[in-house]
Structure formats: structure tokens, C-alpha cells
């Protein structure tokens, strides 16, 4: 009986296809919007997580805080070598390695090509902290750090800008007042957590940087410190210990503002992904309102259908159809409309999410559980809003229905 009712429902939809499609449109938009929002939200969450992960596992960044000088302008008191040595001594039980970094925006030249990029001075611990390997060539050798050799390692973006398809290894790059030999190309990392291009970088041994780029012999020019904590250490505990150590090392008295800023990439990534998930769920709920609108549309059309088919209903009841059978027939028609709308909405969401993810270079993660829940909810909408018209049809008096014009 249910199967026959389903076939009759499909036949009725076929007879009035345009009206049926317009009726389903609200459900299609509702289901499609919900599934697409959740899927895109998952893609953004994955991209955000991957972006922060690309910085390295358990990475903590320390920056000098802005302070006001007597003239009223903002200045930063950079870290020096002595402070880094003391920090390494105090944080040994918490961290794998500590890597101070100096950096400056510098023009690079190779033959007729040039580009401006971030030149960074690093020590041997930089690669331990970042776990950043080379895709071509090698990292710096210990003797190159000690003597300050004129060698460099470039990021993928610098390689493309200066060399194109040419092999950069062994080539000479001019920057500032030196010429350095390219000994390696870093693996691609892509966009950073703050939207920066992590591959737009050139690395020099710290001594080379201090001698030729910053032109300082005091080594008081570390613009930030990168720290990699042990995997089994709680990040909150590390941050508390790090803050206490830095306040003591930098002579920050009680009540004074810290002369440094600590950024825990793990905590920031968790906060970002948590906020994105909440926003995604909120947008999904807002989009779900259109499902209710679609349900109201189904109810209205089914009420119109009952009015149009009053004589048909009277004839069925006159030849022995039960009220329950008439109710089931119209209820199945409503559910069929909403279910077809749900299926079409899922198809629209799939291809819509795929196209948007491709256009915006996002990971494509189609949320199947959400699609199933949205489909079940669309069927429930059909039952909810189809019951009243079905009940009205089943309550018709056969005599009055046969007389209806």
C-alpha cells in the first residue's frame, strides 16, 4: 500500500512538475545552504589547523613588546645573546630548542631579476625548532655558523621570483653589501597563520646577518625567539614558566608591563578552530531557517492540492477508501516532495562546496553526517507540514466532496 501511495505521489509530482519544483525549492535551498556552510566551515577549520601546524609542533613565539620612549614614540627592546643564553639555561626541562631570529626586509638580485624579501639570521637550533627541511640542497654546516660564511638558503617563493625554472643551487645572490651562495631551497610551507607567505624568505647564518645586514657586533638585534616545547609538556605550564623566566631575565619589576609578548601557536590554533566551528554552526542554523520556510511552502501547496482534488478524494472514499488511506496518500506526497528536495539540496551543496573550495583554494571536506541529518530533517519537515493538509483531506465528507465544483 505504501509503495502504491509512493508511485501515486510521483505521478502527481510529474503532472504538476513546475509547481512541485517551486514547492521543493525552499527545501533545496535550506538543505543545500546548511550542508554547504558546514562543509566549507570544515574546510576553513582544516586550512587554519594546517596553517598553524606548518609553523611546527608545540611552537611558542616570543616578541619584544612595544614601549614608549621619552620622546613619546613606540620602540621595541630587542632580545640579546645573553638573554637567550639565560633563557636556554632556565627552560631546559621544558623545551627541545630555542632559536633566536634576526630579520630585515632586503632587496635580492640575481642577474636581471630582483625581489624584496625577508632576510633572516638564524642559528643551528632554527631547524630543530621549526623542523623545516630542504627540498633541494642542504642546511648550513656548523663551520658556516661559526665563521659567518656567505651562504644562504631560500624559500620556494624566492626561488620562483629569482630563478624561475633554473636550478638555484650554487648560484650567487646579491643582497645588501654581500654576495651569498645558495646552498639549499626550503620545503614549501605556504601561507602562515597571519596570512604571510612563509616561503618568501632567505636564511643566513646569524653571524653573516649581523655582519652584513644589521651591521652590528653587539648581537642585540634578535627580533623574535622561536621555542619548541617537549610534546609531553603542558603548554600552559610552559608559558607560565617562560613568562616568569623572561620577567626575571629582563628585570621587569612587579606591577610593570612585560617587555615581551608570548604567542603560543597551539593555543591560538585551538582558539581559531573553536571560533570557526561555533560560527559555522551558527551560520548553519541560520541557513536552516529556510528549511522551515520550505516546509510552509509544502503545506500551502498541499492545502491547494486538497482543494483541487476534492472530487477525487470524494470518489475514492465513496468506493471504499478509508480515512487512514487518504491521510497516508497525502502525507506520502508531502514527504516525497520534501525528500526529493533534500536529495537535490545535497547534490547542490556537494558541487557548490567543491566549486567554492576550488576557487578559494580551500580543502574540500564534504560532511556526510551533516548531509544525512539534513536529509532526515527535510523528511521530518514533510511529515510536520504535510500532516495538516493530509488530515484535512481525510476528514472530508464523501457526499460534500462529490458535489464540490
Helices and strands as residue ranges (DSSP letters): H 2-15, H 17-53, E 59-64, E 66-68, E 74-76, H 81-90, E 95-110, E 113-122, H 125-130, E 134-137, H 142-147, E 151-154, H 156-163, E 172-175, E 178-186, E 201-205, H 206-212, E 224-229, H 235-249, E 260-264, H 265-308, H 310-318, H 323-360, H 368-394, H 398-403
